[in-house]
Amino acid sequence: MIDHTIRGKKVFEDEIAAVKAIGDRLDESFNAAVEAMRPSIESGHKIIVVGVGKSELIGSKIAATLTSTGAPSVVLNTMNAMHGDLGIVQDGDCCISMSYSGETSELLTLMPFLKRFDMPIISMTGKSSSTLAELSDVVLETACEREADPLNLAPTSSSTAMLVMGDALAVALLEARNFTREDFGRSHPGGSLGKSLLLRISDIMRKEFATLPETSTVMNCIIAMTSARAGACVLTHADGTMAGVFTHGDFARAYQNDPTCGNAPVSGLMTKSPVFVEADKL
């Protein structure tokens, strides 16, 4: 039986090596790219990400990472852009154009129209002398010695390199903008971090509940709980302080002992925990 882990490990090694090599080559162009993006976001504009094929797929993840870290980004499909979607682009935006060869025809067809806008264009390409690079204001070179597949054809190392470059841009940009955990939480209210940072007791607490005097009957409490859509009823002393709480569970247990308990006073059935005992003293 063939041990496929050998090839799998080789792919990991090749892609790690490719990414490390590109990281070692980062220069002032990376600084220029971050500083080109920064004013667009700080002025309330966005980042346009454009690519074709695998580059577009990688671009979608980059746009998602940028957006989730406070830099609103959209992916512009090259075909749809030529038929109306250029309307999402505005002066003041920033564009990231992605093509490993730098000669992708669909992207090059779109470039002149993107350059009509007053916005910087950053390219990610493996060919610093490509047409795409010549049409860009900032060039981020992502050349890999070879792809990770044995045919040296499928976008593997090169697409991973673009993905990591996008992550590097997003992280450098959020740091430059002093983006905080609280800022991150604002755009992730559904995640555990967002909940821990943003969720307040007032967001989930019940503001309306059933409250009755402790002299009320069981039936009075059941009607009040049903009306308030609550599973409990707070009972109070004559002076308004808390006497205890009567729950559906209390009713169920009382009903098992006496099916005719509806007219009985609730004071003998309500839950009176230490919390409520202490409340009596307030």
DOMARZA-743501 format. One record per atom (N, C-alpha, C): x negated, y negated, z negated. Coordinates in pm, whole numbers, padded with zeros to 5 digits, always signed. Layout:
BEGIN
XYZ ...
% end
This chain:
BEGIN
-00084+00120+00000 +00000+00000+00000 -00088-00125+00000 -00051-00223+00082 -00127-00346+00092 -00109-00430-00034 -00216-00482-00087 -00210-00570-00203 -00194-00714-00154 -00071-00762-00151 -00044-00896-00098 -00092-01007-00191 -00125-00972-00315 -00175-01076-00406 -00308-01132-00359 -00381-01053-00280 -00510-01101-00230 -00489-01222-00140 -00394-01209-00045 -00363-01322+00043 -00302-01436-00038 -00214-01402-00132 -00151-01506-00212 -00252-01589-00289 -00348-01523-00351 -00452-01594-00425 -00537-01679-00332 -00561-01629-00212 -00642-01705-00115 -00569-01834-00075 -00438-01826-00060 -00361-01946-00027 -00372-02049-00139 -00358-02003-00263 -00373-02094-00377 -00511-02159-00373 -00613-02080-00354 -00749-02131-00353 -00769-02233-00241 -00719-02202-00121 -00737-02291-00006 -00665-02424-00028 -00542-02417-00078 -00466-02540-00094 -00521-02625-00209 -00565-02560-00316 -00628-02635-00425 -00754-02705-00377 -00832-02633-00297 -00956-02692-00244 -00926-02811-00154 -00822-02797-00071 -00786-02906+00021 -00742-03030-00056 -00658-03008-00156 -00609-03121-00235 -00723-03188-00311 -00812-03108-00367 -00926-03165-00441 -01015-03247-00349 -01038-03197-00227 -01124-03268-00133 -01065-03404-00099 -00934-03408-00080 -00869-03536-00047 -00872-03629-00167 -00852-03574-00286 -00860-03655-00407 -00997-03717-00424 -01100-03641-00391 -01236-03693-00402 -01263-03806-00302 -01185-03808-00194 -01207-03911-00090 -01121-04035-00110 -01038-04040-00213 -00955-04158-00233 -01041-04284-00244 -00999-04388-00176 -01078-04511-00175 -00987-04632-00188 -01035-04747-00144 -00958-04870-00159 -00826-04868-00082 -00815-04782+00018 -00689-04773+00091 -00576-04728-00001 -00609-04645-00099 -00506-04601-00194 -00461-04719-00280 -00555-04798-00327 -00520-04920-00401 -00432-05011-00317 -00471-05024-00190 -00395-05112-00100 -00253-05061-00081 -00237-04929-00075 -00104-04871-00057 -00015-04900-00178 -00070-04881-00298 +00008-04907-00419 +00046-05054-00427 -00050-05143-00396 -00022-05286-00402 +00070-05332-00290 +00080-05254-00183 +00176-05287-00076 +00318-05249-00119 +00329-05142-00196 +00461-05096-00241 +00513-05181-00357 +00424-05223-00441 +00463-05289-00566 +00551-05413-00547 +00513-05508-00461 +00598-05627-00448 +00736-05596-00391 +00745-05493-00307 +00876-05456-00252 +00969-05415-00365 +00920-05330-00454 +01004-05283-00564 +01033-05394-00663 +00932-05473-00696 +00950-05578-00795 +01042-05690-00745 +01058-05700-00612 +01148-05801-00557 +01287-05744-00528 +01311-05621-00571 +01443-05561-00554 +01465-05491-00423 +01357-05468-00348 +01370-05396-00222 +01339-05248-00241 +01317-05175-00134 +01304-05030-00143 +01191-04982-00054 +01167-04852-00065 +01065-04787+00017 +01134-04697+00118 +01097-04714+00243 +01150-04632+00352 +01049-04522+00381 +01092-04397+00378 +01003-04285+00408 +01049-04221+00538 +00956-04203+00631 +00994-04150+00761 +00892-04046+00807 +00940-03940+00866 +00855-03833+00918 +00939-03740+01002 +00875-03642+01061 +00944-03546+01148 +00906-03405+01105 +01003-03314+01108 +00974-03175+01075 +00935-03157+00930 +00824-03085+00908 +00779-03060+00771 +00746-03190+00700 +00696-03287+00773 +00663-03416+00711 +00788-03483+00655 +00900-03469+00726 +01024-03527+00675 +01069-03456+00548 +01052-03324+00544 +01090-03248+00425 +01004-03289+00305 +00873-03301+00328 +00785-03347+00221 +00822-03490+00183 +00856-03570+00282 +00895-03708+00256 +01019-03718+00169 +01111-03622+00183 +01231-03623+00100 +01195-03606-00047 +01099-03518-00074 +01058-03499-00213 +00985-03623-00264 +00901-03682-00182 +00830-03803-00222 +00929-03915-00253 +01029-03931-00166 +01131-04034-00188 +01207-04008-00318 +01236-03881-00346 +01307-03847-00469 +01223-03880-00592 +01093-03851-00585 +01004-03880-00697 +00993-04031-00719 +00977-04105-00612 +00969-04250-00623 +01097-04307-00684 +01211-04261-00634 +01339-04311-00683 +01357-04282-00831 +01321-04160-00872 +01341-04122-01012 +01245-04192-01106 +01141-04253-01050 +01046-04327-01134 +01059-04478-01111 +01178-04519-01073 +01208-04662-01068 +01173-04734-00941 +01139-04660-00834 +01108-04723-00706 +01207-04672-00601 +01323-04734-00587 +01426-04686-00497 +01372-04658-00357 +01399-04537-00307 +01345-04494-00179 +01450-04418-00100 +01443-04430+00031 +01535-04355+00118 +01455-04292+00231 +01505-04179+00279 +01443-04112+00393 +01517-04156+00519 +01444-04203+00616 +01502-04247+00743 +01474-04141+00848 +01580-04078+00897 +01566-03978+01002 +01534-04048+01134 +01430-04000+01203 +01383-04070+01323 +01489-04073+01433 +01563-03965+01450 +01666-03963+01555 +01780-04056+01520 +01831-04045+01398 +01943-04130+01357 +01903-04277+01350 +01776-04303+01322 +01729-04441+01315 +01751-04513+01446 +01733-04441+01557 +01747-04502+01689 +01894-04522+01728 +01982-04472+01643 +02125-04482+01674 +02203-04543+01558 +02145-04642+01494 +02217-04719+01394 +02161-04717+01254 +02087-04610+01217 +02039-04602+01079 +01926-04699+01048 +01873-04768+01150 +01776-04874+01122 +01839-04985+01040 +01971-04981+01029 +02041-05081+00950 +02007-05075+00801 +01950-04963+00756 +01914-04955+00614 +01782-05028+00584 +01708-05062+00690 +01579-05127+00673 +01599-05278+00664 +01527-05341+00572 +01536-05486+00554 +01397-05546+00542 +01387-05672+00579 +01262-05744+00552 +01235-05738+00402 +01110-05714+00367 +01075-05704+00226 +01062-05562+00177 +01112-05466+00256 +01095-05325+00221 +00950-05285+00246 +00917-05161+00214 +00787-05104+00245 +00810-04968+00309 +00732-04932+00408 +00753-04808+00482 +00635-04713+00465 +00665-04586+00441 +00565-04480+00443 +00595-04390+00561 +00508-04389+00661 +00526-04306+00781 +00432-04187+00773 +00485-04067+00799 +00409-03946+00776 +00400-03859+00902 +00278-03828+00941 +00255-03736+01054 +00111-03689+01043 +00091-03559+01029 -00046-03510+01013 -00130-03539+01137 -00071-03517+01255 -00146-03543+01379 -00156-03691+01408 -00057-03766+01360 -00052-03908+01391 -00007-03935+01533 +00039-03832+01602 +00079-03846+01741 +00219-03791+01766 +00297-03772+01662 +00433-03719+01677 +00517-03816+01760 +00565-03769+01873 +00628-03860+01970 +00751-03930+01914 +00837-03857+01842 +00959-03918+01789 +00926-04032+01692 +00822-04011+01612 +00784-04113+01516 +00721-04233+01586 +00637-04206+01684 +00573-04317+01757 +00674-04399+01835 +00781-04335+01881 +00887-04408+01950 +00956-04506+01855 +00968-04466+01730 +01035-04550+01630 +00947-04662+01578 +00816-04641+01576 +00726-04735+01511 +00739-04880+01559 +00749-04907+01689 +00761-05047+01732 +00882-05117+01671 +00989-05042+01651 +01111-05101+01595 +01094-05125+01444 +01022-05037+01377 +00993-05058+01235 +00903-05180+01216 +00810-05200+01310 +00715-05309+01297 +00780-05445+01322 +00903-05446+01371 +00973-05573+01388 +01017-05632+01254 +01020-05548+01152 +01060-05595+01019 +00938-05649+00945 +00966-05744+00858 +00859-05802+00776 +00836-05709+00657 +00761-05604+00681 +00731-05509+00574 +00601-05437+00606 +00523-05402+00502 +00399-05327+00524 +00431-05182+00561 +00349-05124+00647 +00365-04985+00686 +00242-04906+00640 +00267-04806+00557 +00163-04717+00508 +00176-04585+00583 +00068-04536+00636 +00076-04407+00704 +00001-04301+00626 +00057-04179+00626 -00013-04061+00576 -00042-03975+00698 -00167-03953+00728 -00204-03878+00847 -00338-03810+00828 -00354-03701+00899 -00481-03631+00894 -00581-03684+00995 -00538-03779+01077 -00623-03834+01183 -00630-03986+01166 -00738-04033+01108 -00750-04177+01083 -00766-04258+01210 -00794-04192+01322 -00807-04263+01450 -00684-04244+01538 -00576-04194+01482 -00454-04164+01560 -00378-04291+01593 -00281-04275+01681 -00195-04388+01719 -00117-04438+01599 -00067-04346+01516 +00007-04387+01397 -00080-04472+01306 -00204-04432+01288 -00295-04508+01203 -00316-04648+01258 -00329-04659+01389 -00351-04789+01452 -00232-04882+01434 -00112-04822+01423 +00010-04902+01409 +00042-04933+01263 -00042-04889+01170 -00013-04903+01027 -00100-05011+00963 -00050-05066+00854 -00125-05165+00778 -00223-05099+00681 -00183-04984+00628 -00267-04908+00535 -00265-04762+00578 -00381-04699+00581 -00390-04558+00623 -00439-04474+00507 -00360-04373+00470 -00399-04275+00371 -00434-04147+00445 -00559-04115+00448 -00607-04001+00527 -00594-03872+00446 -00523-03773+00504 -00498-03646+00435 -00552-03528+00514 -00664-03549+00580 -00722-03442+00664 -00765-03323+00579 -00733-03203+00625 -00774-03079+00561 -00867-03002+00655 -00963-02933+00597 -01057-02856+00679 -00985-02749+00758 -00888-02685+00697 -00805-02587+00767 -00678-02564+00687 -00577-02508+00756 -00454-02470+00689 -00478-02341+00611 -00384-02309+00523 -00401-02191+00439 -00360-02061+00508 -00290-02073+00621 -00250-01949+00688 -00366-01899+00775 -00376-01769+00798 -00491-01714+00872 -00499-01761+01017 -00387-01810+01072 -00387-01860+01209 -00429-02006+01217 -00435-02071+01102 -00468-02213+01095 -00370-02297+01176 -00241-02261+01166 -00139-02329+01244 -00026-02386+01158 +00027-02306+01066 +00143-02348+00988 +00105-02458+00889 +00184-02565+00881 +00158-02671+00782 +00166-02613+00640 +00053-02597+00579 +00044-02542+00443 -00044-02633+00358 -00173-02625+00379 -00262-02715+00306 -00232-02860+00337 -00202-02889+00463 -00178-03028+00503 -00050-03083+00442 +00056-03002+00438 +00182-03050+00381 +00170-03064+00229 +00097-02971+00166 +00073-02983+00022 -00006-03110-00009 -00103-03140+00076 -00184-03261+00055 -00098-03386+00062 -00005-03391+00158 +00085-03505+00167 +00173-03515+00044 +00221-03400-00004 +00306-03398-00122 +00232-03454-00243 +00109-03410-00263 +00031-03457-00377 -00004-03605-00361 -00030-03647-00239 -00058-03789-00215 +00064-03872-00254 +00182-03823-00221 +00304-03894-00258 +00321-03901-00409 +00292-03791-00477 +00298-03791-00623 +00199-03892-00681 +00081-03896-00623 -00022-03988-00672 +00024-04133-00655 +00086-04164-00542 +00138-04299-00520 +00246-04333-00622 +00339-04239-00643 +00449-04265-00735 +00399-04288-00877 +00305-04207-00921 +00254-04219-01057 +00172-04348-01074 +00088-04378-00975 +00009-04501-00983 +00101-04624-00981 +00208-04616-00902 +00301-04728-00894 +00376-04747-01024 +00423-04638-01085 +00497-04653-01211 +00407-04707-01322 +00280-04667-01319 +00187-04719-01419 +00161-04868-01397 +00148-04906-01269 +00123-05047-01239 +00242-05134-01278 +00361-05076-01277 +00482-05152-01310 +00521-05137-01457 +00436-05070-01536 +00464-05048-01678 +00598-04978-01699 +00623-04880-01616 +00745-04800-01624 +00739-04712-01748 +00843-04715-01832 +00840-04648-01961 +00929-04524-01965 +00919-04451-02075 +01006-04335-02096 +01152-04378-02098 +01179-04494-02156 +01316-04543-02161 +01367-04575-02021 +01279-04633-01936 +01318-04660-01797 +01349-04529-01725 +01266-04429-01748 +01287-04297-01686 +01421-04239-01732 +01450-04252-01859 +01574-04198-01912 +01697-04262-01850 +01688-04390-01814 +01803-04459-01755 +01846-04397-01624 +01752-04341-01549 +01787-04280-01421 +01802-04128-01432 +01791-04075-01555 +01808-03931-01577 +01904-03906-01693 +02023-03966-01690 +02115-03949-01805 +02161-03805-01824 +02152-03723-01719 +02199-03586-01730 +02093-03491-01783 +01969-03533-01788 +01862-03447-01835 +01844-03456-01985 +01766-03364-02040 +01745-03363-02184 +01673-03489-02231 +01577-03537-02151 +01506-03659-02191 +01600-03778-02189 +01680-03790-02081 +01773-03900-02073 +01871-03901-02189 +01921-03783-02223 +02015-03775-02335 +01949-03815-02466 +01826-03770-02485 +01758-03802-02611 +01727-03950-02622 +01709-04017-02507 +01673-04158-02509 +01794-04250-02503 +01899-04206-02436 +02011-04296-02406 +02138-04267-02483 +02162-04139-02515 +02289-04102-02575 +02300-04156-02718 +02410-04224-02744 +02435-04279-02876 +02558-04211-02937 +02565-04213-03069 +02681-04154-03136 +02810-04215-03083 +02806-04346-03055 +02926-04416-03007 +02973-04363-02872 +02882-04300-02795 +02919-04246-02664 +03004-04121-02675 +02990-04048-02785 +03059-03919-02796 +03155-03911-02913 +03146-04007-03004 +03232-03996-03123 +03377-04028-03088 +03467-03971-03166 +03609-03998-03149 +03643-04128-03221 +03696-04222-03146 +03728-04353-03204 +03871-04358-03257 +03955-04266-03210 +04092-04261-03258 +04118-04121-03312 +04172-04113-03433 +04201-03984-03491 +04322-03996-03583 +04373-03882-03623 +04493-03879-03706 +04457-03907-03851 +04527-04002-03911 +04507-04036-04052 +04643-04045-04121 +04658-03971-04229 +04785-03969-04303 +04758-03968-04452 +04856-04007-04534 +04840-03998-04678 +04834-03851-04723 +04769-03825-04833 +04754-03687-04879 +04887-03625-04923 +04990-03706-04935 +05123-03657-04972 +05200-03603-04853 +05140-03611-04732 +05208-03567-04610 +05229-03416-04613 +05323-03371-04531 +05347-03227-04518 +05259-03169-04409 +05253-03039-04408 +05176-02970-04304 +05229-03007-04167 +05362-03011-04152 +05421-03044-04023 +05384-03185-03980 +05384-03281-04075 +05343-03419-04043 +05202-03419-03983 +05114-03340-04043 +04975-03336-03997 +04963-03272-03859 +05038-03166-03837 +05033-03099-03706 +05080-03193-03597 +05188-03267-03624 +05240-03363-03526 +05138-03474-03500 +05074-03524-03606 +04976-03632-03591 +04853-03584-03515 +04807-03462-03545 +04690-03408-03474 +04721-03390-03326 +04839-03340-03296 +04878-03317-03156 +04885-03449-03082 +04941-03550-03146 +04954-03681-03083 +04817-03743-03056 +04722-03722-03148 +04588-03780-03134 +04495-03691-03053 +04545-03575-03009 +04463-03479-02936 +04337-03445-03015 +04357-03422-03143 +04245-03393-03232 +04269-03259-03301 +04163-03201-03349 +04173-03073-03418 +04175-03088-03568 +04185-03213-03613 +04183-03236-03757 +04259-03364-03790 +04298-03374-03915 +04369-03491-03964 +04303-03536-04093 +04268-03662-04104 +04205-03716-04224 +04315-03756-04323 +04300-03709-04444 +04397-03742-04549 +04336-03846-04644 +04418-03941-04685 +04367-04049-04770 +04446-04060-04900 +04377-04113-05003 +04443-04145-05130 +04531-04269-05110 +04604-04302-05211 +04692-04419-05204 +04614-04548-05182 +04489-04551-05233 +04408-04672-05216 +04333-04676-05084 +04357-04578-04997 +04295-04577-04865 +04164-04502-04856 +04110-04458-04971 +03985-04382-04965 +04014-04239-04919 +03910-04174-04869 +03928-04041-04813 +03953-03937-04921 +04054-03854-04895 +04086-03747-04989 +04038-03612-04937 +04039-03597-04805 +03997-03470-04747 +04033-03464-04601 +04029-03346-04544 +04062-03329-04403 +04140-03199-04387 +04241-03204-04302 +04322-03086-04272 +04300-03050-04126 +04260-02927-04101 +04225-02885-03965 +04321-02780-03913 +04312-02754-03783 +04391-02646-03725 +04358-02514-03791 +04228-02499-03830 +04187-02377-03898 +04258-02362-04032 +04270-02474-04106 +04342-02471-04232 +04487-02429-04210 +04548-02483-04105 +04687-02450-04074 +04701-02302-04040 +04607-02250-03958 +04615-02110-03919 +04607-02018-04040 +04518-02050-04133 +04505-01967-04254 +04629-01979-04342 +04684-02101-04353 +04804-02120-04434 +04923-02048-04373 +04932-02052-04242 +05046-01988-04174 +05041-01837-04192 +04920-01780-04193 +04909-01635-04215 +04961-01596-04352 +04941-01681-04449 +04988-01653-04584 +05135-01686-04603 +05181-01790-04530 +05320-01834-04547 +05370-01898-04418 +05442-01824-04333 +05491-01879-04206 +05585-01997-04224 +05633-02022-04344 +05725-02135-04367 +05654-02253-04431 +05523-02263-04410 +05444-02367-04480 +05459-02506-04421 +05536-02519-04315 +05545-02649-04247 +05591-02762-04336 +05680-02733-04429 +05732-02839-04516 +05654-02852-04646 +05550-02772-04660 +05470-02778-04784 +05378-02898-04781 +05347-02956-04896 +05251-03068-04900 +05112-03020-04858 +05045-03103-04781 +04916-03061-04728 +04806-03071-04832 +04831-03141-04942 +04726-03166-05041 +04668-03038-05098 +04748-02934-05106 +04696-02810-05161 +04625-02723-05060 +04629-02762-04932 +04572-02678-04826 +04451-02740-04757 +04432-02870-04774 +04327-02938-04699 +04188-02898-04748 +04093-02913-04656 +03954-02887-04688 +03900-03004-04769 +03835-02974-04880 +03777-03080-04962 +03633-03041-04992 +03545-03073-04895 +03404-03038-04909 +03334-03138-04998 +03209-03110-05038 +03132-03206-05118 +03126-03344-05055 +03126-03349-04921 +03121-03478-04853 +03241-03562-04892 +03358-03497-04894 +03480-03572-04925 +03489-03601-05074 +03437-03511-05154 +03436-03536-05298 +03353-03661-05329 +03236-03672-05261 +03154-03791-05280 +03224-03914-05228 +03304-03896-05118 +03374-04010-05062 +03475-04066-05162 +03529-03979-05248 +03625-04025-05348 +03564-04129-05440 +03432-04121-05458 +03365-04209-05553 +03326-04343-05494 +03340-04358-05361 +03298-04482-05295 +03393-04597-05331 
% end
